[in-house]
Amino acid sequence: MAEAPPAGRRIRKAVFPVAGLGTRFLPATKTVPKEMLPIIDRPLIQYAVDEAIEAGCDTLVFVTNRYKHAVADYFDKAYELEQKLERAGKTEQLELVRHVLPEGVRAVFVTQAEALGLGHAVLCARPVIGDEPFAVLLPDDLIWNRGPGALKQMADAAQASGASVIATQDVPRAQTGSYGIVATDDFRGRQGRITAMVEKPDPASAPSTLAVVGRYVLSPRIFDLLEATAPGAGGEIQLTDAISALLREQPVLAYRFQGTRFDCGTHIGLVEATIRYALDHEVLSDAARQMMQSALGEMGVVDQE
């Protein structure tokens, strides 16, 4: 039986699976990857990257496909743009462009040759991750919190326990068929040890209402288990299948994070996130609130305040 990573080992590397085609947002995603869709003035991928950096990650591994170059271009230097901004004296904008990634943080790009599922995408990152615990972040899941980000909360829990940690949130029982659902043992405070994972269970048979969302802190043992995982429906290798195997060898915690998750893989989730970030924006908040109240008034919606 394999041993869990020792307590005190901090994650330093994060994997971002960004090879998907984003067909739900066509025609916008014909040329713009869904990870580059903006919330106010930053693309979705930037929010996920900032969350990983806050958690202590200094190596960011982007698993992409051969056709998507926009994410790599975004994190690369833009010499011509920087020169134009510098000549125009636009110092503030120049600093924003130059510091998409802070000093000491590197971006590594790995190609997923075939769309063989999330598990396969994570497995593609193995040569960069090596034999250490690491994070996986799905940029579609944007998590808003005024305090520490979701991944930092999870990284702290993983460091304290030496266990893998999976982000979870409570969902209405009627919606369990849309998520991976976990069963837990001895759930205390914000975490409990996972005893089983069930993919999209019927509400009547769901072991709980704790749904898995797009943040993971994983033991490197997951790579061997992914190698041994048989493809499922559509020939895809599922990360949840490998995590289910990991449960039998090492402790894996469900973590109920502080924050609000927006499913930006859906139209309404992207709208909700934009509204929330606009209302929380230090410059735009007042104008955004007035605009929304005006729009609701024009539609005949009575202000309840």
BALOBA-1460 file (C-alpha; in Angstrom, 3 decimals):
// residues 305
<rec num="1" residu="m" x="0.000" y="0.000" z="0.000"/>
<rec num="2" residu="a" x="1.396" y="3.386" z="-1.023"/>
<rec num="3" residu="e" x="1.985" y="6.039" z="1.593"/>
<rec num="4" residu="a" x="0.380" y="9.466" z="1.586"/>
<rec num="5" residu="p" x="2.611" y="12.481" z="1.049"/>
<rec num="6" residu="p" x="4.128" y="13.550" z="4.371"/>
<rec num="7" residu="a" x="2.471" y="16.362" z="6.292"/>
<rec num="8" residu="g" x="4.212" y="19.668" z="5.769"/>
<rec num="9" residu="r" x="4.905" y="19.176" z="2.051"/>
<rec num="10" residu="r" x="3.560" y="22.234" z="0.282"/>
<rec num="11" residu="i" x="2.261" y="22.172" z="-3.276"/>
<rec num="12" residu="r" x="4.399" y="24.148" z="-5.729"/>
<rec num="13" residu="k" x="2.914" y="23.108" z="-9.067"/>
<rec num="14" residu="a" x="-0.541" y="23.520" z="-10.561"/>
<rec num="15" residu="v" x="-2.131" y="21.943" z="-13.639"/>
<rec num="16" residu="f" x="-4.669" y="23.775" z="-15.792"/>
<rec num="17" residu="p" x="-6.473" y="21.537" z="-18.317"/>
<rec num="18" residu="v" x="-7.338" y="23.972" z="-21.115"/>
<rec num="19" residu="a" x="-7.536" y="21.725" z="-24.178"/>
<rec num="20" residu="g" x="-11.342" y="21.732" z="-24.470"/>
<rec num="21" residu="l" x="-13.057" y="23.284" z="-27.488"/>
<rec num="22" residu="g" x="-15.697" y="25.264" z="-25.578"/>
<rec num="23" residu="t" x="-18.470" y="24.403" z="-28.034"/>
<rec num="24" residu="r" x="-21.150" y="25.668" z="-25.637"/>
<rec num="25" residu="f" x="-19.983" y="29.232" z="-26.310"/>
<rec num="26" residu="l" x="-19.831" y="29.083" z="-30.106"/>
<rec num="27" residu="p" x="-19.451" y="31.187" z="-32.172"/>
<rec num="28" residu="a" x="-17.357" y="33.219" z="-29.684"/>
<rec num="29" residu="t" x="-15.057" y="30.270" z="-29.023"/>
<rec num="30" residu="k" x="-14.424" y="29.646" z="-32.709"/>
<rec num="31" residu="t" x="-11.347" y="31.849" z="-32.312"/>
<rec num="32" residu="v" x="-11.254" y="32.672" z="-28.586"/>
<rec num="33" residu="p" x="-10.701" y="29.808" z="-26.101"/>
<rec num="34" residu="k" x="-13.360" y="29.726" z="-23.390"/>
<rec num="35" residu="e" x="-10.580" y="30.197" z="-20.797"/>
<rec num="36" residu="m" x="-9.944" y="33.608" z="-22.376"/>
<rec num="37" residu="l" x="-13.528" y="34.826" z="-22.003"/>
<rec num="38" residu="p" x="-13.393" y="37.937" z="-19.807"/>
<rec num="39" residu="i" x="-14.877" y="38.681" z="-16.423"/>
<rec num="40" residu="i" x="-14.658" y="42.495" z="-16.344"/>
<rec num="41" residu="d" x="-11.083" y="43.072" z="-17.605"/>
<rec num="42" residu="r" x="-9.360" y="39.735" z="-17.001"/>
<rec num="43" residu="p" x="-9.845" y="36.361" z="-18.677"/>
<rec num="44" residu="l" x="-11.065" y="33.347" z="-16.708"/>
<rec num="45" residu="i" x="-7.623" y="31.744" z="-16.825"/>
<rec num="46" residu="q" x="-6.083" y="34.721" z="-15.005"/>
<rec num="47" residu="y" x="-8.384" y="34.266" z="-12.015"/>
<rec num="48" residu="a" x="-7.413" y="30.581" z="-11.751"/>
<rec num="49" residu="v" x="-3.712" y="31.426" z="-12.120"/>
<rec num="50" residu="d" x="-3.900" y="34.103" z="-9.415"/>
<rec num="51" residu="e" x="-5.586" y="31.597" z="-7.106"/>
<rec num="52" residu="a" x="-2.799" y="29.064" z="-7.676"/>
<rec num="53" residu="i" x="-0.070" y="31.642" z="-7.080"/>
<rec num="54" residu="e" x="-1.754" y="32.769" z="-3.861"/>
<rec num="55" residu="a" x="-1.692" y="29.126" z="-2.717"/>
<rec num="56" residu="g" x="2.097" y="29.012" z="-3.206"/>
<rec num="57" residu="c" x="2.461" y="27.559" z="-6.711"/>
<rec num="58" residu="d" x="5.391" y="28.790" z="-8.806"/>
<rec num="59" residu="t" x="5.151" y="26.308" z="-11.714"/>
<rec num="60" residu="l" x="1.972" y="26.495" z="-13.802"/>
<rec num="61" residu="v" x="1.371" y="23.661" z="-16.260"/>
<rec num="62" residu="f" x="-1.144" y="24.370" z="-19.023"/>
<rec num="63" residu="v" x="-2.380" y="21.270" z="-20.834"/>
<rec num="64" residu="t" x="-3.620" y="22.495" z="-24.202"/>
<rec num="65" residu="n" x="-4.191" y="21.235" z="-27.721"/>
<rec num="66" residu="r" x="-2.192" y="21.947" z="-30.840"/>
<rec num="67" residu="y" x="-4.703" y="24.466" z="-32.181"/>
<rec num="68" residu="k" x="-5.090" y="26.739" z="-29.159"/>
<rec num="69" residu="h" x="-2.399" y="29.401" z="-28.984"/>
<rec num="70" residu="a" x="-4.236" y="32.251" z="-27.269"/>
<rec num="71" residu="v" x="-3.506" y="31.065" z="-23.724"/>
<rec num="72" residu="a" x="0.221" y="30.731" z="-24.436"/>
<rec num="73" residu="d" x="0.226" y="34.103" z="-26.200"/>
<rec num="74" residu="y" x="-1.469" y="35.701" z="-23.200"/>
<rec num="75" residu="f" x="1.272" y="34.581" z="-20.813"/>
<rec num="76" residu="d" x="4.088" y="35.371" z="-23.250"/>
<rec num="77" residu="k" x="5.756" y="38.773" z="-23.605"/>
<rec num="78" residu="a" x="4.044" y="41.187" z="-25.979"/>
<rec num="79" residu="y" x="7.033" y="43.231" z="-27.134"/>
<rec num="80" residu="e" x="5.261" y="45.456" z="-29.658"/>
<rec num="81" residu="l" x="2.391" y="46.240" z="-27.263"/>
<rec num="82" residu="e" x="4.813" y="46.999" z="-24.430"/>
<rec num="83" residu="q" x="6.828" y="49.336" z="-26.660"/>
<rec num="84" residu="k" x="3.701" y="51.219" z="-27.736"/>
<rec num="85" residu="l" x="2.495" y="51.613" z="-24.149"/>
<rec num="86" residu="e" x="5.925" y="52.729" z="-23.016"/>
<rec num="87" residu="r" x="6.211" y="55.330" z="-25.789"/>
<rec num="88" residu="a" x="2.705" y="56.599" z="-24.968"/>
<rec num="89" residu="g" x="3.606" y="56.937" z="-21.291"/>
<rec num="90" residu="k" x="0.822" y="54.559" z="-20.257"/>
<rec num="91" residu="t" x="2.700" y="53.244" z="-17.227"/>
<rec num="92" residu="e" x="-0.249" y="51.670" z="-15.445"/>
<rec num="93" residu="q" x="-1.345" y="49.633" z="-18.464"/>
<rec num="94" residu="l" x="2.290" y="48.679" z="-19.145"/>
<rec num="95" residu="e" x="2.652" y="47.256" z="-15.643"/>
<rec num="96" residu="l" x="-0.549" y="45.225" z="-16.063"/>
<rec num="97" residu="v" x="0.746" y="43.686" z="-19.295"/>
<rec num="98" residu="r" x="4.215" y="42.965" z="-17.895"/>
<rec num="99" residu="h" x="2.987" y="41.372" z="-14.674"/>
<rec num="100" residu="v" x="0.413" y="38.868" z="-15.899"/>
<rec num="101" residu="l" x="2.745" y="36.448" z="-14.090"/>
<rec num="102" residu="p" x="4.877" y="37.694" z="-11.196"/>
<rec num="103" residu="e" x="8.640" y="37.249" z="-11.027"/>
<rec num="104" residu="g" x="9.660" y="33.720" z="-10.080"/>
<rec num="105" residu="v" x="6.564" y="32.052" z="-11.553"/>
<rec num="106" residu="r" x="6.975" y="30.051" z="-14.758"/>
<rec num="107" residu="a" x="4.433" y="28.812" z="-17.277"/>
<rec num="108" residu="v" x="4.924" y="25.421" z="-18.952"/>
<rec num="109" residu="f" x="2.780" y="24.290" z="-21.887"/>
<rec num="110" residu="v" x="2.071" y="20.632" z="-22.574"/>
<rec num="111" residu="t" x="0.110" y="19.360" z="-25.568"/>
<rec num="112" residu="q" x="-2.708" y="16.845" z="-25.186"/>
<rec num="113" residu="a" x="-2.629" y="15.220" z="-28.607"/>
<rec num="114" residu="e" x="-6.117" y="13.698" z="-28.301"/>
<rec num="115" residu="a" x="-9.169" y="14.718" z="-26.293"/>
<rec num="116" residu="l" x="-9.183" y="11.668" z="-24.019"/>
<rec num="117" residu="g" x="-10.699" y="13.159" z="-20.894"/>
<rec num="118" residu="l" x="-9.718" y="15.098" z="-17.791"/>
<rec num="119" residu="g" x="-7.752" y="12.191" z="-16.356"/>
<rec num="120" residu="h" x="-5.672" y="11.957" z="-19.515"/>
<rec num="121" residu="a" x="-5.072" y="15.724" z="-19.478"/>
<rec num="122" residu="v" x="-3.732" y="15.509" z="-15.926"/>
<rec num="123" residu="l" x="-1.571" y="12.540" z="-16.903"/>
<rec num="124" residu="c" x="-0.008" y="14.631" z="-19.697"/>
<rec num="125" residu="a" x="1.453" y="16.905" z="-17.005"/>
<rec num="126" residu="r" x="3.348" y="14.083" z="-15.276"/>
<rec num="127" residu="p" x="6.804" y="14.867" z="-16.758"/>
<rec num="128" residu="v" x="6.618" y="18.384" z="-15.309"/>
<rec num="129" residu="i" x="5.043" y="17.513" z="-11.951"/>
<rec num="130" residu="g" x="7.326" y="14.617" z="-11.062"/>
<rec num="131" residu="d" x="6.999" y="12.954" z="-7.664"/>
<rec num="132" residu="e" x="5.347" y="15.642" z="-5.569"/>
<rec num="133" residu="p" x="1.810" y="16.678" z="-4.608"/>
<rec num="134" residu="f" x="0.218" y="19.165" z="-6.974"/>
<rec num="135" residu="a" x="-2.960" y="21.097" z="-7.699"/>
<rec num="136" residu="v" x="-5.461" y="20.841" z="-10.537"/>
<rec num="137" residu="l" x="-7.662" y="23.834" z="-11.311"/>
<rec num="138" residu="l" x="-10.502" y="23.903" z="-13.831"/>
<rec num="139" residu="p" x="-10.776" y="27.547" z="-14.962"/>
<rec num="140" residu="d" x="-14.492" y="27.115" z="-15.776"/>
<rec num="141" residu="d" x="-15.105" y="27.019" z="-12.025"/>
<rec num="142" residu="l" x="-14.518" y="30.576" z="-10.869"/>
<rec num="143" residu="i" x="-14.549" y="30.822" z="-7.071"/>
<rec num="144" residu="w" x="-15.074" y="34.252" z="-5.531"/>
<rec num="145" residu="n" x="-14.084" y="34.960" z="-1.945"/>
<rec num="146" residu="r" x="-13.033" y="38.094" z="-0.097"/>
<rec num="147" residu="g" x="-10.704" y="36.047" z="2.104"/>
<rec num="148" residu="p" x="-8.166" y="33.373" z="1.092"/>
<rec num="149" residu="g" x="-8.855" y="31.684" z="-2.220"/>
<rec num="150" residu="a" x="-10.291" y="28.184" z="-2.369"/>
<rec num="151" residu="l" x="-6.998" y="26.575" z="-3.391"/>
<rec num="152" residu="k" x="-5.063" y="28.233" z="-0.575"/>
<rec num="153" residu="q" x="-7.628" y="26.925" z="1.893"/>
<rec num="154" residu="m" x="-7.210" y="23.442" z="0.421"/>
<rec num="155" residu="a" x="-3.403" y="23.656" z="0.282"/>
<rec num="156" residu="d" x="-3.342" y="24.543" z="3.977"/>
<rec num="157" residu="a" x="-5.556" y="21.541" z="4.745"/>
<rec num="158" residu="a" x="-3.381" y="19.255" z="2.611"/>
<rec num="159" residu="q" x="-0.194" y="20.478" z="4.240"/>
<rec num="160" residu="a" x="-1.629" y="19.952" z="7.729"/>
<rec num="161" residu="s" x="-2.997" y="16.466" z="7.013"/>
<rec num="162" residu="g" x="-0.672" y="15.028" z="4.368"/>
<rec num="163" residu="a" x="-3.801" y="13.952" z="2.470"/>
<rec num="164" residu="s" x="-5.119" y="14.706" z="-0.980"/>
<rec num="165" residu="v" x="-7.933" y="17.270" z="-0.865"/>
<rec num="166" residu="i" x="-10.933" y="17.640" z="-3.181"/>
<rec num="167" residu="a" x="-13.066" y="20.793" z="-3.301"/>
<rec num="168" residu="t" x="-16.750" y="20.188" z="-2.614"/>
<rec num="169" residu="q" x="-19.891" y="22.234" z="-2.224"/>
<rec num="170" residu="d" x="-23.413" y="21.456" z="-1.098"/>
<rec num="171" residu="v" x="-25.937" y="21.229" z="-3.939"/>
<rec num="172" residu="p" x="-29.689" y="20.649" z="-3.913"/>
<rec num="173" residu="r" x="-30.423" y="16.918" z="-3.899"/>
<rec num="174" residu="a" x="-32.356" y="17.301" z="-7.130"/>
<rec num="175" residu="q" x="-29.082" y="18.337" z="-8.836"/>
<rec num="176" residu="t" x="-26.860" y="15.421" z="-7.765"/>
<rec num="177" residu="g" x="-27.247" y="13.886" z="-11.222"/>
<rec num="178" residu="s" x="-25.118" y="16.704" z="-12.623"/>
<rec num="179" residu="y" x="-22.079" y="16.164" z="-10.363"/>
<rec num="180" residu="g" x="-19.671" y="13.700" z="-8.886"/>
<rec num="181" residu="i" x="-20.933" y="13.152" z="-5.325"/>
<rec num="182" residu="v" x="-18.834" y="12.009" z="-2.358"/>
<rec num="183" residu="a" x="-19.623" y="9.967" z="0.716"/>
<rec num="184" residu="t" x="-17.604" y="11.007" z="3.759"/>
<rec num="185" residu="d" x="-16.677" y="9.698" z="7.160"/>
<rec num="186" residu="d" x="-16.337" y="11.878" z="10.277"/>
<rec num="187" residu="f" x="-16.985" y="15.211" z="8.572"/>
<rec num="188" residu="r" x="-15.907" y="17.982" z="10.942"/>
<rec num="189" residu="g" x="-15.813" y="21.694" z="10.317"/>
<rec num="190" residu="r" x="-14.948" y="22.050" z="6.656"/>
<rec num="191" residu="q" x="-13.511" y="18.627" z="5.904"/>
<rec num="192" residu="g" x="-14.073" y="14.909" z="6.137"/>
<rec num="193" residu="r" x="-12.410" y="11.783" z="4.764"/>
<rec num="194" residu="i" x="-13.960" y="10.546" z="1.523"/>
<rec num="195" residu="t" x="-15.081" y="6.923" z="1.568"/>
<rec num="196" residu="a" x="-16.618" y="6.751" z="-1.911"/>
<rec num="197" residu="m" x="-17.236" y="8.819" z="-5.036"/>
<rec num="198" residu="v" x="-20.266" y="8.319" z="-7.266"/>
<rec num="199" residu="e" x="-20.485" y="9.955" z="-10.670"/>
<rec num="200" residu="k" x="-23.811" y="11.716" z="-11.353"/>
<rec num="201" residu="p" x="-26.011" y="9.619" z="-9.061"/>
<rec num="202" residu="d" x="-29.791" y="9.705" z="-9.116"/>
<rec num="203" residu="p" x="-31.026" y="11.938" z="-6.259"/>
<rec num="204" residu="a" x="-32.685" y="8.978" z="-4.562"/>
<rec num="205" residu="s" x="-29.435" y="7.008" z="-4.403"/>
<rec num="206" residu="a" x="-26.893" y="9.829" z="-3.909"/>
<rec num="207" residu="p" x="-24.768" y="9.168" z="-0.790"/>
<rec num="208" residu="s" x="-24.782" y="12.881" z="0.112"/>
<rec num="209" residu="t" x="-25.272" y="16.295" z="-1.450"/>
<rec num="210" residu="l" x="-21.544" y="17.143" z="-1.395"/>
<rec num="211" residu="a" x="-20.570" y="17.727" z="-5.019"/>
<rec num="212" residu="v" x="-17.037" y="17.717" z="-6.423"/>
<rec num="213" residu="v" x="-16.047" y="20.978" z="-8.126"/>
<rec num="214" residu="g" x="-12.982" y="22.003" z="-10.093"/>
<rec num="215" residu="r" x="-10.196" y="22.182" z="-7.498"/>
<rec num="216" residu="y" x="-7.955" y="19.285" z="-6.446"/>
<rec num="217" residu="v" x="-4.779" y="18.818" z="-4.420"/>
<rec num="218" residu="l" x="-3.476" y="15.381" z="-5.348"/>
<rec num="219" residu="s" x="-0.777" y="12.930" z="-4.375"/>
<rec num="220" residu="p" x="1.612" y="12.007" z="-7.219"/>
<rec num="221" residu="r" x="0.363" y="8.443" z="-6.769"/>
<rec num="222" residu="i" x="-2.582" y="9.543" z="-8.930"/>
<rec num="223" residu="f" x="-0.373" y="9.295" z="-12.033"/>
<rec num="224" residu="d" x="0.215" y="5.544" z="-11.650"/>
<rec num="225" residu="l" x="-3.497" y="5.076" z="-11.019"/>
<rec num="226" residu="l" x="-4.377" y="7.094" z="-14.114"/>
<rec num="227" residu="e" x="-2.023" y="4.917" z="-16.152"/>
<rec num="228" residu="a" x="-3.951" y="1.895" z="-14.918"/>
<rec num="229" residu="t" x="-7.412" y="3.422" z="-15.434"/>
<rec num="230" residu="a" x="-9.387" y="1.929" z="-18.292"/>
<rec num="231" residu="p" x="-11.101" y="4.387" z="-20.645"/>
<rec num="232" residu="g" x="-14.795" y="4.861" z="-19.964"/>
<rec num="233" residu="a" x="-17.596" y="6.295" z="-22.089"/>
<rec num="234" residu="g" x="-16.309" y="7.976" z="-25.236"/>
<rec num="235" residu="g" x="-12.881" y="6.438" z="-24.717"/>
<rec num="236" residu="e" x="-12.035" y="9.005" z="-22.037"/>
<rec num="237" residu="i" x="-9.897" y="8.455" z="-18.938"/>
<rec num="238" residu="q" x="-11.771" y="9.882" z="-15.974"/>
<rec num="239" residu="l" x="-9.962" y="11.571" z="-13.091"/>
<rec num="240" residu="t" x="-12.737" y="10.507" z="-10.719"/>
<rec num="241" residu="d" x="-12.028" y="6.820" z="-11.473"/>
<rec num="242" residu="a" x="-8.386" y="7.265" z="-10.470"/>
<rec num="243" residu="i" x="-9.372" y="9.186" z="-7.332"/>
<rec num="244" residu="s" x="-11.726" y="6.342" z="-6.407"/>
<rec num="245" residu="a" x="-8.743" y="3.980" z="-6.634"/>
<rec num="246" residu="l" x="-6.625" y="6.413" z="-4.592"/>
<rec num="247" residu="l" x="-9.218" y="6.290" z="-1.786"/>
<rec num="248" residu="r" x="-8.335" y="2.649" z="-1.186"/>
<rec num="249" residu="e" x="-4.672" y="3.486" z="-0.601"/>
<rec num="250" residu="q" x="-4.452" y="6.967" z="0.895"/>
<rec num="251" residu="p" x="-6.635" y="9.438" z="2.756"/>
<rec num="252" residu="v" x="-8.509" y="11.860" z="0.511"/>
<rec num="253" residu="l" x="-10.418" y="14.704" z="2.121"/>
<rec num="254" residu="a" x="-13.550" y="16.448" z="0.925"/>
<rec num="255" residu="y" x="-13.157" y="20.159" z="1.652"/>
<rec num="256" residu="r" x="-16.124" y="22.523" z="1.833"/>
<rec num="257" residu="f" x="-14.371" y="25.757" z="0.845"/>
<rec num="258" residu="q" x="-15.333" y="29.280" z="1.799"/>
<rec num="259" residu="g" x="-16.461" y="31.207" z="-1.255"/>
<rec num="260" residu="t" x="-19.006" y="31.281" z="-4.044"/>
<rec num="261" residu="r" x="-18.529" y="29.150" z="-7.131"/>
<rec num="262" residu="f" x="-19.670" y="30.286" z="-10.540"/>
<rec num="263" residu="d" x="-19.959" y="27.663" z="-13.266"/>
<rec num="264" residu="c" x="-18.520" y="29.728" z="-16.090"/>
<rec num="265" residu="g" x="-18.822" y="26.777" z="-18.422"/>
<rec num="266" residu="t" x="-22.472" y="27.870" z="-18.740"/>
<rec num="267" residu="h" x="-23.916" y="31.091" z="-20.082"/>
<rec num="268" residu="i" x="-25.778" y="31.978" z="-16.896"/>
<rec num="269" residu="g" x="-22.729" y="31.202" z="-14.755"/>
<rec num="270" residu="l" x="-20.631" y="33.606" z="-16.813"/>
<rec num="271" residu="v" x="-23.310" y="36.283" z="-16.421"/>
<rec num="272" residu="e" x="-23.566" y="35.681" z="-12.654"/>
<rec num="273" residu="a" x="-19.803" y="35.938" z="-12.228"/>
<rec num="274" residu="t" x="-19.650" y="39.160" z="-14.231"/>
<rec num="275" residu="i" x="-22.379" y="40.706" z="-12.086"/>
<rec num="276" residu="r" x="-20.749" y="39.657" z="-8.815"/>
<rec num="277" residu="y" x="-17.301" y="40.906" z="-9.807"/>
<rec num="278" residu="a" x="-18.758" y="44.165" z="-11.108"/>
<rec num="279" residu="l" x="-20.582" y="44.759" z="-7.830"/>
<rec num="280" residu="d" x="-17.384" y="44.035" z="-5.896"/>
<rec num="281" residu="h" x="-15.132" y="46.131" z="-8.152"/>
<rec num="282" residu="e" x="-13.513" y="49.082" z="-6.388"/>
<rec num="283" residu="v" x="-14.145" y="51.415" z="-9.337"/>
<rec num="284" residu="l" x="-17.187" y="49.981" z="-11.088"/>
<rec num="285" residu="s" x="-19.366" y="48.884" z="-8.148"/>
<rec num="286" residu="d" x="-21.516" y="52.003" z="-7.751"/>
<rec num="287" residu="a" x="-22.074" y="52.485" z="-11.475"/>
<rec num="288" residu="a" x="-22.800" y="48.770" z="-11.945"/>
<rec num="289" residu="r" x="-25.367" y="48.781" z="-9.141"/>
<rec num="290" residu="q" x="-27.121" y="51.853" z="-10.543"/>
<rec num="291" residu="m" x="-27.157" y="50.380" z="-14.033"/>
<rec num="292" residu="m" x="-28.641" y="47.094" z="-12.813"/>
<rec num="293" residu="q" x="-31.296" y="48.844" z="-10.745"/>
<rec num="294" residu="s" x="-32.191" y="50.998" z="-13.734"/>
<rec num="295" residu="a" x="-32.442" y="47.983" z="-16.030"/>
<rec num="296" residu="l" x="-34.627" y="46.109" z="-13.544"/>
<rec num="297" residu="g" x="-36.815" y="49.183" z="-13.153"/>
<rec num="298" residu="e" x="-37.291" y="49.424" z="-16.910"/>
<rec num="299" residu="m" x="-38.352" y="45.770" z="-16.910"/>
<rec num="300" residu="g" x="-40.918" y="46.423" z="-14.188"/>
<rec num="301" residu="v" x="-39.053" y="44.589" z="-11.440"/>
<rec num="302" residu="v" x="-39.756" y="46.222" z="-8.077"/>
<rec num="303" residu="d" x="-36.718" y="47.096" z="-5.929"/>
<rec num="304" residu="q" x="-37.077" y="45.080" z="-2.719"/>
<rec num="305" residu="e" x="-34.674" y="47.245" z="-0.712"/>
